[in-house]
Amino acid sequence: MSDTGLEGWYKGPVRAWLLVVAAPLLLLALLLARPAVDGTWENHPAHFWLVLGAAAIATALWIDLRSRWRAEGGAPSAPA
C-alpha cells in the first residue's frame, strides 16, 4: 500500500473518532459553563424504548460481526 493510499485511509477514521470523542466533551463543557441550559426531562416509557433500541442495535452489530468472523475463519489477529 502506498503512502498516499494509507494517508487517505487514515484521515477518514481519525476525523470520525475525533468528532465522536469531541462532541460529548463539548456538550459537557457547555453544560458545566451554563447549567441553565440543562433542562429536566423524565419520561420512563421513552427511556425504556431508547435503552431497548440501543441494546437491539448493539446485539445486531455483534451478530453481524460474529458471522463475519466465522466466515473468515476466526477473529482478526492483532497487527505485528
PyMOL Python script that loads the backbone (N, CA, C, O; Angstrom):
from pymol import cmd

cmd.read_pdbstr("""\
ATOM      1  N   MET A   1       0.858  -1.178   0.000  1.00  0.00           N
ATOM      2  CA  MET A   1       0.000   0.000   0.000  1.00  0.00           C
ATOM      3  C   MET A   1       0.895   1.229   0.000  1.00  0.00           C
ATOM      4  O   MET A   1       1.831   1.323   0.795  1.00  0.00           O
ATOM      5  N   SER A   2       0.612   2.160  -0.882  1.00  0.00           N
ATOM      6  CA  SER A   2       1.436   3.363  -0.965  1.00  0.00           C
ATOM      7  C   SER A   2       1.125   4.308   0.181  1.00  0.00           C
ATOM      8  O   SER A   2       0.106   4.184   0.861  1.00  0.00           O
ATOM      9  N   ASP A   3       2.040   5.267   0.380  1.00  0.00           N
ATOM     10  CA  ASP A   3       1.836   6.245   1.450  1.00  0.00           C
ATOM     11  C   ASP A   3       0.573   7.058   1.230  1.00  0.00           C
ATOM     12  O   ASP A   3      -0.138   7.376   2.183  1.00  0.00           O
ATOM     13  N   THR A   4       0.291   7.396  -0.022  1.00  0.00           N
ATOM     14  CA  THR A   4      -0.890   8.192  -0.319  1.00  0.00           C
ATOM     15  C   THR A   4      -2.161   7.415   0.020  1.00  0.00           C
ATOM     16  O   THR A   4      -3.096   7.978   0.589  1.00  0.00           O
ATOM     17  N   GLY A   5      -2.201   6.139  -0.320  1.00  0.00           N
ATOM     18  CA  GLY A   5      -3.364   5.327  -0.010  1.00  0.00           C
ATOM     19  C   GLY A   5      -3.563   5.171   1.484  1.00  0.00           C
ATOM     20  O   GLY A   5      -4.688   5.249   1.979  1.00  0.00           O
ATOM     21  N   LEU A   6      -2.472   4.950   2.204  1.00  0.00           N
ATOM     22  CA  LEU A   6      -2.548   4.798   3.651  1.00  0.00           C
ATOM     23  C   LEU A   6      -2.984   6.103   4.295  1.00  0.00           C
ATOM     24  O   LEU A   6      -3.782   6.100   5.232  1.00  0.00           O
ATOM     25  N   GLU A   7      -2.466   7.211   3.800  1.00  0.00           N
ATOM     26  CA  GLU A   7      -2.835   8.505   4.360  1.00  0.00           C
ATOM     27  C   GLU A   7      -4.320   8.784   4.150  1.00  0.00           C
ATOM     28  O   GLU A   7      -4.983   9.293   5.053  1.00  0.00           O
ATOM     29  N   GLY A   8      -4.849   8.462   2.979  1.00  0.00           N
ATOM     30  CA  GLY A   8      -6.267   8.658   2.716  1.00  0.00           C
ATOM     31  C   GLY A   8      -7.131   7.775   3.598  1.00  0.00           C
ATOM     32  O   GLY A   8      -8.194   8.199   4.050  1.00  0.00           O
ATOM     33  N   TRP A   9      -6.683   6.542   3.848  1.00  0.00           N
ATOM     34  CA  TRP A   9      -7.429   5.632   4.714  1.00  0.00           C
ATOM     35  C   TRP A   9      -7.395   6.106   6.150  1.00  0.00           C
ATOM     36  O   TRP A   9      -8.382   5.976   6.873  1.00  0.00           O
ATOM     37  N   TYR A  10      -6.281   6.650   6.564  1.00  0.00           N
ATOM     38  CA  TYR A  10      -6.079   7.040   7.956  1.00  0.00           C
ATOM     39  C   TYR A  10      -6.881   8.279   8.337  1.00  0.00           C
ATOM     40  O   TYR A  10      -7.411   8.356   9.446  1.00  0.00           O
ATOM     41  N   LYS A  11      -6.973   9.232   7.444  1.00  0.00           N
ATOM     42  CA  LYS A  11      -7.626  10.505   7.774  1.00  0.00           C
ATOM     43  C   LYS A  11      -9.117  10.356   8.050  1.00  0.00           C
ATOM     44  O   LYS A  11      -9.636  11.013   8.953  1.00  0.00           O
ATOM     45  N   GLY A  12      -9.806   9.526   7.310  1.00  0.00           N
ATOM     46  CA  GLY A  12     -11.250   9.383   7.497  1.00  0.00           C
ATOM     47  C   GLY A  12     -11.623   8.883   8.876  1.00  0.00           C
ATOM     48  O   GLY A  12     -12.395   9.546   9.569  1.00  0.00           O
ATOM     49  N   PRO A  13     -11.099   7.724   9.310  1.00  0.00           N
ATOM     50  CA  PRO A  13     -11.444   7.220  10.644  1.00  0.00           C
ATOM     51  C   PRO A  13     -10.982   8.129  11.776  1.00  0.00           C
ATOM     52  O   PRO A  13     -11.663   8.242  12.795  1.00  0.00           O
ATOM     53  N   VAL A  14      -9.843   8.769  11.610  1.00  0.00           N
ATOM     54  CA  VAL A  14      -9.351   9.658  12.673  1.00  0.00           C
ATOM     55  C   VAL A  14     -10.284  10.843  12.832  1.00  0.00           C
ATOM     56  O   VAL A  14     -10.612  11.224  13.956  1.00  0.00           O
ATOM     57  N   ARG A  15     -10.707  11.419  11.750  1.00  0.00           N
ATOM     58  CA  ARG A  15     -11.642  12.550  11.827  1.00  0.00           C
ATOM     59  C   ARG A  15     -12.968  12.125  12.442  1.00  0.00           C
ATOM     60  O   ARG A  15     -13.550  12.857  13.242  1.00  0.00           O
ATOM     61  N   ALA A  16     -13.439  10.954  12.071  1.00  0.00           N
ATOM     62  CA  ALA A  16     -14.703  10.465  12.627  1.00  0.00           C
ATOM     63  C   ALA A  16     -14.579  10.248  14.132  1.00  0.00           C
ATOM     64  O   ALA A  16     -15.471  10.637  14.884  1.00  0.00           O
ATOM     65  N   TRP A  17     -13.487   9.633  14.581  1.00  0.00           N
ATOM     66  CA  TRP A  17     -13.305   9.384  16.012  1.00  0.00           C
ATOM     67  C   TRP A  17     -13.115  10.683  16.780  1.00  0.00           C
ATOM     68  O   TRP A  17     -13.577  10.809  17.914  1.00  0.00           O
ATOM     69  N   LEU A  18     -12.435  11.652  16.168  1.00  0.00           N
ATOM     70  CA  LEU A  18     -12.297  12.950  16.832  1.00  0.00           C
ATOM     71  C   LEU A  18     -13.664  13.592  17.049  1.00  0.00           C
ATOM     72  O   LEU A  18     -13.921  14.177  18.101  1.00  0.00           O
ATOM     73  N   LEU A  19     -14.525  13.482  16.067  1.00  0.00           N
ATOM     74  CA  LEU A  19     -15.873  14.026  16.203  1.00  0.00           C
ATOM     75  C   LEU A  19     -16.651  13.270  17.276  1.00  0.00           C
ATOM     76  O   LEU A  19     -17.344  13.883  18.087  1.00  0.00           O
ATOM     77  N   VAL A  20     -16.539  11.948  17.283  1.00  0.00           N
ATOM     78  CA  VAL A  20     -17.261  11.131  18.265  1.00  0.00           C
ATOM     79  C   VAL A  20     -16.790  11.448  19.679  1.00  0.00           C
ATOM     80  O   VAL A  20     -17.599  11.468  20.606  1.00  0.00           O
ATOM     81  N   VAL A  21     -15.504  11.693  19.857  1.00  0.00           N
ATOM     82  CA  VAL A  21     -14.960  11.981  21.185  1.00  0.00           C
ATOM     83  C   VAL A  21     -15.197  13.442  21.569  1.00  0.00           C
ATOM     84  O   VAL A  21     -15.501  13.739  22.725  1.00  0.00           O
ATOM     85  N   ALA A  22     -15.059  14.346  20.613  1.00  0.00           N
ATOM     86  CA  ALA A  22     -15.143  15.774  20.917  1.00  0.00           C
ATOM     87  C   ALA A  22     -16.573  16.238  21.186  1.00  0.00           C
ATOM     88  O   ALA A  22     -16.779  17.106  22.035  1.00  0.00           O
ATOM     89  N   ALA A  23     -17.549  15.693  20.498  1.00  0.00           N
ATOM     90  CA  ALA A  23     -18.925  16.166  20.651  1.00  0.00           C
ATOM     91  C   ALA A  23     -19.439  16.026  22.088  1.00  0.00           C
ATOM     92  O   ALA A  23     -19.972  17.000  22.619  1.00  0.00           O
ATOM     93  N   PRO A  24     -19.310  14.880  22.736  1.00  0.00           N
ATOM     94  CA  PRO A  24     -19.781  14.802  24.124  1.00  0.00           C
ATOM     95  C   PRO A  24     -18.981  15.694  25.077  1.00  0.00           C
ATOM     96  O   PRO A  24     -19.538  16.247  26.025  1.00  0.00           O
ATOM     97  N   LEU A  25     -17.683  15.833  24.826  1.00  0.00           N
ATOM     98  CA  LEU A  25     -16.872  16.700  25.687  1.00  0.00           C
ATOM     99  C   LEU A  25     -17.289  18.159  25.550  1.00  0.00           C
ATOM    100  O   LEU A  25     -17.334  18.888  26.540  1.00  0.00           O
ATOM    101  N   LEU A  26     -17.593  18.586  24.330  1.00  0.00           N
ATOM    102  CA  LEU A  26     -18.063  19.962  24.129  1.00  0.00           C
ATOM    103  C   LEU A  26     -19.422  20.177  24.785  1.00  0.00           C
ATOM    104  O   LEU A  26     -19.672  21.231  25.371  1.00  0.00           O
ATOM    105  N   LEU A  27     -20.290  19.190  24.687  1.00  0.00           N
ATOM    106  CA  LEU A  27     -21.591  19.293  25.342  1.00  0.00           C
ATOM    107  C   LEU A  27     -21.434  19.353  26.853  1.00  0.00           C
ATOM    108  O   LEU A  27     -22.123  20.128  27.516  1.00  0.00           O
ATOM    109  N   LEU A  28     -20.538  18.546  27.403  1.00  0.00           N
ATOM    110  CA  LEU A  28     -20.281  18.590  28.842  1.00  0.00           C
ATOM    111  C   LEU A  28     -19.742  19.953  29.257  1.00  0.00           C
ATOM    112  O   LEU A  28     -20.158  20.500  30.278  1.00  0.00           O
ATOM    113  N   ALA A  29     -18.822  20.502  28.475  1.00  0.00           N
ATOM    114  CA  ALA A  29     -18.279  21.824  28.789  1.00  0.00           C
ATOM    115  C   ALA A  29     -19.385  22.884  28.756  1.00  0.00           C
ATOM    116  O   ALA A  29     -19.415  23.773  29.607  1.00  0.00           O
ATOM    117  N   LEU A  30     -20.281  22.796  27.789  1.00  0.00           N
ATOM    118  CA  LEU A  30     -21.399  23.735  27.707  1.00  0.00           C
ATOM    119  C   LEU A  30     -22.286  23.626  28.938  1.00  0.00           C
ATOM    120  O   LEU A  30     -22.676  24.639  29.519  1.00  0.00           O
ATOM    121  N   LEU A  31     -22.607  22.396  29.337  1.00  0.00           N
ATOM    122  CA  LEU A  31     -23.483  22.203  30.490  1.00  0.00           C
ATOM    123  C   LEU A  31     -22.821  22.642  31.794  1.00  0.00           C
ATOM    124  O   LEU A  31     -23.498  23.141  32.693  1.00  0.00           O
ATOM    125  N   LEU A  32     -21.520  22.464  31.901  1.00  0.00           N
ATOM    126  CA  LEU A  32     -20.816  22.921  33.104  1.00  0.00           C
ATOM    127  C   LEU A  32     -20.706  24.446  33.137  1.00  0.00           C
ATOM    128  O   LEU A  32     -20.769  25.057  34.205  1.00  0.00           O
ATOM    129  N   ALA A  33     -20.543  25.054  31.963  1.00  0.00           N
ATOM    130  CA  ALA A  33     -20.408  26.512  31.899  1.00  0.00           C
ATOM    131  C   ALA A  33     -21.755  27.211  32.094  1.00  0.00           C
ATOM    132  O   ALA A  33     -21.825  28.275  32.708  1.00  0.00           O
ATOM    133  N   ARG A  34     -22.810  26.614  31.574  1.00  0.00           N
ATOM    134  CA  ARG A  34     -24.139  27.222  31.655  1.00  0.00           C
ATOM    135  C   ARG A  34     -25.159  26.171  32.119  1.00  0.00           C
ATOM    136  O   ARG A  34     -25.838  25.567  31.289  1.00  0.00           O
ATOM    137  N   PRO A  35     -25.272  25.950  33.422  1.00  0.00           N
ATOM    138  CA  PRO A  35     -26.194  24.925  33.925  1.00  0.00           C
ATOM    139  C   PRO A  35     -27.656  25.183  33.578  1.00  0.00           C
ATOM    140  O   PRO A  35     -28.451  24.244  33.547  1.00  0.00           O
ATOM    141  N   ALA A  36     -28.026  26.428  33.318  1.00  0.00           N
ATOM    142  CA  ALA A  36     -29.423  26.736  32.992  1.00  0.00           C
ATOM    143  C   ALA A  36     -29.844  26.120  31.656  1.00  0.00           C
ATOM    144  O   ALA A  36     -31.037  25.950  31.403  1.00  0.00           O
ATOM    145  N   VAL A  37     -28.869  25.783  30.797  1.00  0.00           N
ATOM    146  CA  VAL A  37     -29.176  25.174  29.503  1.00  0.00           C
ATOM    147  C   VAL A  37     -29.740  23.766  29.706  1.00  0.00           C
ATOM    148  O   VAL A  37     -30.554  23.292  28.913  1.00  0.00           O
ATOM    149  N   ASP A  38     -29.302  23.112  30.765  1.00  0.00           N
ATOM    150  CA  ASP A  38     -29.733  21.736  31.038  1.00  0.00           C
ATOM    151  C   ASP A  38     -31.159  21.745  31.584  1.00  0.00           C
ATOM    152  O   ASP A  38     -31.423  22.340  32.629  1.00  0.00           O
ATOM    153  N   GLY A  39     -32.050  21.104  30.898  1.00  0.00           N
ATOM    154  CA  GLY A  39     -33.440  21.015  31.345  1.00  0.00           C
ATOM    155  C   GLY A  39     -33.698  19.687  32.035  1.00  0.00           C
ATOM    156  O   GLY A  39     -32.855  18.790  32.026  1.00  0.00           O
ATOM    157  N   THR A  40     -34.857  19.580  32.624  1.00  0.00           N
ATOM    158  CA  THR A  40     -35.245  18.326  33.263  1.00  0.00           C
ATOM    159  C   THR A  40     -36.260  17.642  32.370  1.00  0.00           C
ATOM    160  O   THR A  40     -37.290  18.218  32.022  1.00  0.00           O
ATOM    161  N   TRP A  41     -35.961  16.424  32.009  1.00  0.00           N
ATOM    162  CA  TRP A  41     -36.860  15.651  31.163  1.00  0.00           C
ATOM    163  C   TRP A  41     -36.902  14.246  31.728  1.00  0.00           C
ATOM    164  O   TRP A  41     -35.884  13.554  31.763  1.00  0.00           O
ATOM    165  N   GLU A  42     -38.064  13.827  32.165  1.00  0.00           N
ATOM    166  CA  GLU A  42     -38.216  12.500  32.737  1.00  0.00           C
ATOM    167  C   GLU A  42     -39.416  11.834  32.091  1.00  0.00           C
ATOM    168  O   GLU A  42     -40.561  12.243  32.284  1.00  0.00           O
ATOM    169  N   ASN A  43     -39.127  10.810  31.330  1.00  0.00           N
ATOM    170  CA  ASN A  43     -40.176  10.089  30.632  1.00  0.00           C
ATOM    171  C   ASN A  43     -39.774   8.613  30.639  1.00  0.00           C
ATOM    172  O   ASN A  43     -38.970   8.181  29.813  1.00  0.00           O
ATOM    173  N   HIS A  44     -40.325   7.854  31.558  1.00  0.00           N
ATOM    174  CA  HIS A  44     -39.917   6.464  31.743  1.00  0.00           C
ATOM    175  C   HIS A  44     -40.185   5.582  30.519  1.00  0.00           C
ATOM    176  O   HIS A  44     -39.315   4.788  30.163  1.00  0.00           O
ATOM    177  N   PRO A  45     -41.344   5.681  29.859  1.00  0.00           N
ATOM    178  CA  PRO A  45     -41.534   4.852  28.661  1.00  0.00           C
ATOM    179  C   PRO A  45     -40.524   5.188  27.554  1.00  0.00           C
ATOM    180  O   PRO A  45     -40.017   4.288  26.884  1.00  0.00           O
ATOM    181  N   ALA A  46     -40.236   6.470  27.365  1.00  0.00           N
ATOM    182  CA  ALA A  46     -39.260   6.844  26.340  1.00  0.00           C
ATOM    183  C   ALA A  46     -37.880   6.304  26.698  1.00  0.00           C
ATOM    184  O   ALA A  46     -37.152   5.848  25.817  1.00  0.00           O
ATOM    185  N   HIS A  47     -37.513   6.349  27.967  1.00  0.00           N
ATOM    186  CA  HIS A  47     -36.224   5.823  28.401  1.00  0.00           C
ATOM    187  C   HIS A  47     -36.152   4.318  28.141  1.00  0.00           C
ATOM    188  O   HIS A  47     -35.133   3.815  27.668  1.00  0.00           O
ATOM    189  N   PHE A  48     -37.225   3.607  28.448  1.00  0.00           N
ATOM    190  CA  PHE A  48     -37.270   2.164  28.208  1.00  0.00           C
ATOM    191  C   PHE A  48     -37.027   1.854  26.738  1.00  0.00           C
ATOM    192  O   PHE A  48     -36.193   1.009  26.411  1.00  0.00           O
ATOM    193  N   TRP A  49     -37.753   2.536  25.843  1.00  0.00           N
ATOM    194  CA  TRP A  49     -37.618   2.253  24.417  1.00  0.00           C
ATOM    195  C   TRP A  49     -36.266   2.680  23.871  1.00  0.00           C
ATOM    196  O   TRP A  49     -35.728   2.034  22.972  1.00  0.00           O
ATOM    197  N   LEU A  50     -35.716   3.751  24.399  1.00  0.00           N
ATOM    198  CA  LEU A  50     -34.387   4.193  23.976  1.00  0.00           C
ATOM    199  C   LEU A  50     -33.327   3.158  24.337  1.00  0.00           C
ATOM    200  O   LEU A  50     -32.481   2.816  23.511  1.00  0.00           O
ATOM    201  N   VAL A  51     -33.374   2.663  25.565  1.00  0.00           N
ATOM    202  CA  VAL A  51     -32.405   1.649  26.002  1.00  0.00           C
ATOM    203  C   VAL A  51     -32.624   0.339  25.248  1.00  0.00           C
ATOM    204  O   VAL A  51     -31.658  -0.308  24.843  1.00  0.00           O
ATOM    205  N   LEU A  52     -33.869  -0.055  25.059  1.00  0.00           N
ATOM    206  CA  LEU A  52     -34.158  -1.278  24.318  1.00  0.00           C
ATOM    207  C   LEU A  52     -33.656  -1.169  22.874  1.00  0.00           C
ATOM    208  O   LEU A  52     -33.083  -2.121  22.344  1.00  0.00           O
ATOM    209  N   GLY A  53     -33.867  -0.025  22.246  1.00  0.00           N
ATOM    210  CA  GLY A  53     -33.383   0.176  20.878  1.00  0.00           C
ATOM    211  C   GLY A  53     -31.868   0.121  20.783  1.00  0.00           C
ATOM    212  O   GLY A  53     -31.323  -0.481  19.858  1.00  0.00           O
ATOM    213  N   ALA A  54     -31.185   0.747  21.735  1.00  0.00           N
ATOM    214  CA  ALA A  54     -29.723   0.711  21.744  1.00  0.00           C
ATOM    215  C   ALA A  54     -29.218  -0.715  21.941  1.00  0.00           C
ATOM    216  O   ALA A  54     -28.247  -1.129  21.307  1.00  0.00           O
ATOM    217  N   ALA A  55     -29.879  -1.464  22.821  1.00  0.00           N
ATOM    218  CA  ALA A  55     -29.490  -2.861  23.040  1.00  0.00           C
ATOM    219  C   ALA A  55     -29.733  -3.697  21.785  1.00  0.00           C
ATOM    220  O   ALA A  55     -28.923  -4.563  21.454  1.00  0.00           O
ATOM    221  N   ALA A  56     -30.825  -3.448  21.094  1.00  0.00           N
ATOM    222  CA  ALA A  56     -31.125  -4.196  19.868  1.00  0.00           C
ATOM    223  C   ALA A  56     -30.088  -3.906  18.787  1.00  0.00           C
ATOM    224  O   ALA A  56     -29.649  -4.819  18.087  1.00  0.00           O
ATOM    225  N   ILE A  57     -29.699  -2.649  18.649  1.00  0.00           N
ATOM    226  CA  ILE A  57     -28.674  -2.289  17.664  1.00  0.00           C
ATOM    227  C   ILE A  57     -27.337  -2.928  18.019  1.00  0.00           C
ATOM    228  O   ILE A  57     -26.664  -3.469  17.142  1.00  0.00           O
ATOM    229  N   ALA A  58     -26.942  -2.878  19.284  1.00  0.00           N
ATOM    230  CA  ALA A  58     -25.680  -3.485  19.709  1.00  0.00           C
ATOM    231  C   ALA A  58     -25.701  -4.993  19.469  1.00  0.00           C
ATOM    232  O   ALA A  58     -24.700  -5.565  19.038  1.00  0.00           O
ATOM    233  N   THR A  59     -26.827  -5.636  19.745  1.00  0.00           N
ATOM    234  CA  THR A  59     -26.935  -7.077  19.528  1.00  0.00           C
ATOM    235  C   THR A  59     -26.857  -7.417  18.045  1.00  0.00           C
ATOM    236  O   THR A  59     -26.201  -8.386  17.666  1.00  0.00           O
ATOM    237  N   ALA A  60     -27.517  -6.633  17.209  1.00  0.00           N
ATOM    238  CA  ALA A  60     -27.471  -6.874  15.764  1.00  0.00           C
ATOM    239  C   ALA A  60     -26.053  -6.699  15.232  1.00  0.00           C
ATOM    240  O   ALA A  60     -25.608  -7.482  14.391  1.00  0.00           O
ATOM    241  N   LEU A  61     -25.344  -5.692  15.707  1.00  0.00           N
ATOM    242  CA  LEU A  61     -23.960  -5.495  15.268  1.00  0.00           C
ATOM    243  C   LEU A  61     -23.072  -6.651  15.719  1.00  0.00           C
ATOM    244  O   LEU A  61     -22.201  -7.091  14.969  1.00  0.00           O
ATOM    245  N   TRP A  62     -23.284  -7.144  16.936  1.00  0.00           N
ATOM    246  CA  TRP A  62     -22.498  -8.271  17.435  1.00  0.00           C
ATOM    247  C   TRP A  62     -22.750  -9.524  16.603  1.00  0.00           C
ATOM    248  O   TRP A  62     -21.812 -10.244  16.259  1.00  0.00           O
ATOM    249  N   ILE A  63     -24.016  -9.783  16.280  1.00  0.00           N
ATOM    250  CA  ILE A  63     -24.353 -10.960  15.481  1.00  0.00           C
ATOM    251  C   ILE A  63     -23.716 -10.856  14.099  1.00  0.00           C
ATOM    252  O   ILE A  63     -23.188 -11.842  13.586  1.00  0.00           O
ATOM    253  N   ASP A  64     -23.761  -9.676  13.495  1.00  0.00           N
ATOM    254  CA  ASP A  64     -23.157  -9.484  12.183  1.00  0.00           C
ATOM    255  C   ASP A  64     -21.645  -9.682  12.248  1.00  0.00           C
ATOM    256  O   ASP A  64     -21.067 -10.344  11.386  1.00  0.00           O
ATOM    257  N   LEU A  65     -21.012  -9.116  13.253  1.00  0.00           N
ATOM    258  CA  LEU A  65     -19.565  -9.251  13.398  1.00  0.00           C
ATOM    259  C   LEU A  65     -19.176 -10.704  13.637  1.00  0.00           C
ATOM    260  O   LEU A  65     -18.201 -11.190  13.064  1.00  0.00           O
ATOM    261  N   ARG A  66     -19.936 -11.400  14.482  1.00  0.00           N
ATOM    262  CA  ARG A  66     -19.656 -12.806  14.766  1.00  0.00           C
ATOM    263  C   ARG A  66     -19.777 -13.652  13.497  1.00  0.00           C
ATOM    264  O   ARG A  66     -18.959 -14.543  13.268  1.00  0.00           O
ATOM    265  N   SER A  67     -20.785 -13.381  12.678  1.00  0.00           N
ATOM    266  CA  SER A  67     -20.949 -14.164  11.447  1.00  0.00           C
ATOM    267  C   SER A  67     -19.821 -13.884  10.462  1.00  0.00           C
ATOM    268  O   SER A  67     -19.385 -14.783   9.744  1.00  0.00           O
ATOM    269  N   ARG A  68     -19.346 -12.642  10.425  1.00  0.00           N
ATOM    270  CA  ARG A  68     -18.212 -12.317   9.544  1.00  0.00           C
ATOM    271  C   ARG A  68     -16.937 -13.008  10.030  1.00  0.00           C
ATOM    272  O   ARG A  68     -16.161 -13.518   9.223  1.00  0.00           O
ATOM    273  N   TRP A  69     -16.722 -13.026  11.342  1.00  0.00           N
ATOM    274  CA  TRP A  69     -15.546 -13.708  11.889  1.00  0.00           C
ATOM    275  C   TRP A  69     -15.581 -15.193  11.562  1.00  0.00           C
ATOM    276  O   TRP A  69     -14.564 -15.769  11.174  1.00  0.00           O
ATOM    277  N   ARG A  70     -16.736 -15.813  11.716  1.00  0.00           N
ATOM    278  CA  ARG A  70     -16.850 -17.238  11.422  1.00  0.00           C
ATOM    279  C   ARG A  70     -16.617 -17.502   9.943  1.00  0.00           C
ATOM    280  O   ARG A  70     -16.008 -18.513   9.593  1.00  0.00           O
ATOM    281  N   ALA A  71     -17.085 -16.623   9.067  1.00  0.00           N
ATOM    282  CA  ALA A  71     -16.891 -16.804   7.624  1.00  0.00           C
ATOM    283  C   ALA A  71     -15.415 -16.682   7.257  1.00  0.00           C
ATOM    284  O   ALA A  71     -14.961 -17.329   6.313  1.00  0.00           O
ATOM    285  N   GLU A  72     -14.663 -15.868   7.984  1.00  0.00           N
ATOM    286  CA  GLU A  72     -13.245 -15.673   7.706  1.00  0.00           C
ATOM    287  C   GLU A  72     -12.361 -16.683   8.440  1.00  0.00           C
ATOM    288  O   GLU A  72     -11.151 -16.716   8.218  1.00  0.00           O
ATOM    289  N   GLY A  73     -12.939 -17.491   9.296  1.00  0.00           N
ATOM    290  CA  GLY A  73     -12.164 -18.493   9.981  1.00  0.00           C
ATOM    291  C   GLY A  73     -11.640 -18.058  11.340  1.00  0.00           C
ATOM    292  O   GLY A  73     -10.716 -18.681  11.863  1.00  0.00           O
ATOM    293  N   GLY A  74     -12.189 -17.032  11.914  1.00  0.00           N
ATOM    294  CA  GLY A  74     -11.765 -16.614  13.246  1.00  0.00           C
ATOM    295  C   GLY A  74     -11.631 -15.114  13.340  1.00  0.00           C
ATOM    296  O   GLY A  74     -11.711 -14.397  12.343  1.00  0.00           O
ATOM    297  N   ALA A  75     -11.427 -14.656  14.558  1.00  0.00           N
ATOM    298  CA  ALA A  75     -11.267 -13.220  14.791  1.00  0.00           C
ATOM    299  C   ALA A  75      -9.967 -12.736  14.164  1.00  0.00           C
ATOM    300  O   ALA A  75      -8.996 -13.490  14.112  1.00  0.00           O
ATOM    301  N   PRO A  76      -9.927 -11.509  13.692  1.00  0.00           N
ATOM    302  CA  PRO A  76      -8.692 -10.998  13.095  1.00  0.00           C
ATOM    303  C   PRO A  76      -7.589 -10.908  14.144  1.00  0.00           C
ATOM    304  O   PRO A  76      -7.845 -10.631  15.316  1.00  0.00           O
ATOM    305  N   SER A  77      -6.370 -11.143  13.703  1.00  0.00           N
ATOM    306  CA  SER A  77      -5.244 -11.084  14.630  1.00  0.00           C
ATOM    307  C   SER A  77      -4.774  -9.645  14.768  1.00  0.00           C
ATOM    308  O   SER A  77      -5.026  -8.806  13.902  1.00  0.00           O
ATOM    309  N   ALA A  78      -4.094  -9.377  15.860  1.00  0.00           N
ATOM    310  CA  ALA A  78      -3.565  -8.034  16.107  1.00  0.00           C
ATOM    311  C   ALA A  78      -2.407  -7.767  15.149  1.00  0.00           C
ATOM    312  O   ALA A  78      -1.661  -8.683  14.804  1.00  0.00           O
ATOM    313  N   PRO A  79      -2.256  -6.520  14.721  1.00  0.00           N
ATOM    314  CA  PRO A  79      -1.137  -6.219  13.805  1.00  0.00           C
ATOM    315  C   PRO A  79       0.195  -6.404  14.526  1.00  0.00           C
ATOM    316  O   PRO A  79       0.317  -6.172  15.728  1.00  0.00           O
ATOM    317  N   ALA A  80       1.181  -6.827  13.750  1.00  0.00           N
ATOM    318  CA  ALA A  80       2.512  -7.070  14.331  1.00  0.00           C
ATOM    319  C   ALA A  80       3.287  -5.798  14.508  1.00  0.00           C
ATOM    320  O   ALA A  80       4.423  -5.828  14.984  1.00  0.00           O
TER     321      ALA A  80
END
""", "prot")
cmd.dss("prot")
cmd.show_as("cartoon", "prot")
cmd.util.cbc("prot")
cmd.orient("prot")
